[in-house]
Amino acid sequence: MSTGAGVDVQRQLESLIQDFRAGDPPMPVIVLHAEDAADDDRVTELVDELREGQQSHGTRLAVAPTEPPQEDADPDPTAQAVRLLRDLGDSRKWGDRSASYRPYSFPRLGLVRALQDATDDPEMDGHWPTAPPGTPDGNAQREQAQTQLLRILARQRWRPGRPERRNRQALLNDVQQFLPAGVLGALTSLLTRPEWYVAVLAGIGLMILLAALNHVPGRAPLFLWLRRESRWFLTTTFLQSAARRQSTSVRLLRPVRSWRAIAARAYDVAEAMREGGVFPLQLHVLALFEDLRDNHRRASWDLRGLKRTRPPVLILRQVSRENGGIELIRAVSDVRSRRSELDPLLIVAGVAADDAPLLDRGTDTGTPPNGVNSRSQLLSRPARLQQRLRHWYDEWAGNLRADQSPSRTNALPWVLRIALPHEELNQLRQADWRCVRARHRPPVARIVWSAYSLALVLALAATVGVVHARDLHRTYCSAGLLTADRDTELRPAPGGGTECVGISTGDVRFGSHLKGGSDSEGGRLRELEKLVHAENAKVLRENPRAYVTVVYAGPLSSATVDPSLVKGAEELAGVYLAQRVVNENYRVKLRVLLANGGADMGHQRFTADAIAEYAERDSTVVGVVGFGRDLQSSPDVTRRLYEAGLPIVSGTNSATYLPKDFSNWFSLAAPDEHQAQALGLVAQQLRGTGEAPYALVLARDTKASQDRYTSEQAHYGGEMLRERGFRPLPSRTYQVANGKPELRVHAESICRGDDVPSVIYFAGRVEDIGPLMTQLGVEPGCANREISILTGDDLSKAKFSGTGGRDGVAPRITLYHAALAELREAASGTAFYQDAAQHLPWLEPGEATYDAPGFASGQTALSHDATRALYWAGSLGDVRQSRAATWVNLRNVKLEGMATGTIDFTDAPLYGERHGHSIVLARVRRTPEGLSMAEVLCSRPAGVERALDAKQCSIE
């Protein structure tokens, strides 16, 4: 600053700006004028220096065009005052991007200017009503005028005329307002768990659609009534006098009513503007103040008020009556007095000494009355200006309340006139020039909540989101960007890779995750899944209140080391067949949920947890069918479902200990102990009456696996051989590497030893019998000796050559094995095969027989019977039963005409064995033609409690 007055005024301005950083002090209109008219030019130079200083300090600053109006301009001072405000709605008039934070926006001032342009449009000249208001003609003319006004506003897009560059900026602003809708659309699409790019495209597509609809030519912008300027336009009390009892309600869900409200208000305001006077000027001032208040609102989403630490400054270099400056200052004071709301605009104006009295309210010319300028007189008494300015703001703010009273007619309350003496306007030596600036410290909000911090947060969020999404996709079978179906998970599969396990309660299909298995088996499993889900959808659609839910838990995936899907596919076929039969013949329908325990049920513990957790959410679940393999985890699985109140009806799990330890366990399979006793009838005949022959138990090593079935079979088989009088050799265990049994060393030791056993109890799996036969068939000592192999029910899954299968026996070896399902005797008394031919779409006529592939193993029949038994308990009396009632009702189940005979749980004691299981003893041996032929030695259908005897099971 080159003058003492400039240094002191600048110091006071910076002091006021410092206060603005901490609060909202009232901002005066500072009017500077010289005491002597000869110093008017120096005052103008001082205002220019203040402008340059504030610009260098980063203040948002605008300069109103106070040059003398052109000769053809409207001489009305009020019109000239509006001219001064017209360009202040352009953010570029308020400094460049070097100023703090982003540019200002002026939507309210733009709306007022648009209304002014539409009101002044020549096309409106012949449409204003001429008939008196309230008359029929007047009302009709008013409606026509309103329609024309809205047409002009729509053509203007409800904005003032703008250059092409600013139109592009308006388009960008319109697109920005649809950004939340696009984000909402993206998040909504994420709920369906699509790929991430689908969600992004959904959000971008919604934004583009809204933007396109928003710019349809000749129509108002989309969601006009929800814009902030429209809400202000309808709710500000300043415009209530122009309203004619029209609703000001603005609601998202009531667009028609909201549109009518803003249309009526727009016409009322246009009529008031047409009448002229101070109303248009004050409305422009009010809109400017509201926009600036909003631009400095601290409680905003971007905390812009905390980042813009310096108030905006409006510079009026030379105000006069001719250029409208005097009227503008009066309008500012009047609007502030009427609204009584603080706005951040600081106005610095320079006025000629002779025109200064015009700023007094009610004074048009000449010298003000005595006492009018008491404050200026008071400030002129001290010797130095710095001392005179020390308390100017406090005194002005203290008198502000009284000065706004209507009776105070002499002074404009929001105007502070400072008379500058001649000596303070003299130019200082250049060495004494000063530039005073308020203490500055970057606001915390500007650092923490800024575009850079937002970019950092977005980058971190994107990184976390990508990592989280990758974790979800690696953990769960079905996952999106943020969500996943947590009822199923991806777990390691034997031999490498992953498999999808858990309970399918949503869109997960286990068949779509198959990597092993033959094409036919995988295709059959996928087809069955599709059929079950279609039937479930039909149940929920047609009988939402009369159904029970049964969960089938089985091996619905395979491993690369053992790609067979036979067990899961055959069991699932039986479950689906039971569902179709039930839903076509009973009032209470059956819904089936599929649960995959993994290859060989290796992940059945997790599956049990998933079933129990889902059952807590779904009260229609009455029990579980399946868990057909006896593993080390079987007790934990049964206990977990016991705690959840879920009974289990298994078709093929032959564990002896489970019904003894758990009251919720029901099985259709003959226990391992019963199987060994039945095979003892064969062993007794093989024993003969001579010297006790040698016998051996060859068992699969289960230390590195979860298998418990083979150890149970080995235990009961060894006991049986000792009870039948055989001389037992030390038992042997073979290991399995990469899915293949290591039997060569054992075969050599068995066959080349001094004591070659005549009976071998094989406690292994069906996939191991082929290598065993191959080894024994070529080893000296065994190849030319009659050897009998006894084994459990797992061999019922074998497909021997005589039945079109892949398995066989060595030439001099006879295989005796137990099977769980007696199908031949039960076939004549069941509708199972008739139902299968009707409901299983892949069966050709005549293929549904008890010895046909897909039925001969008995797994389809057993799972069908288990499902029917559980459904019967869950729908007793054709009424949907609770989970607890189903558990109780199971001990009253007795169903005749099932695929395996009569299913009877009425004699099943608590914590004890029941009798009456279906059982078969089969023999497989070589025919003279070199084929392996299987035959039934003896059998007993389900529901028959009489024991088998040696006569029935004669090997002769």
Disulfide bonds with the S-S distance in Angstrom:
Cys477-Cys500 2.07
Cys751-Cys782 1.89
Cys938-Cys953 1.87
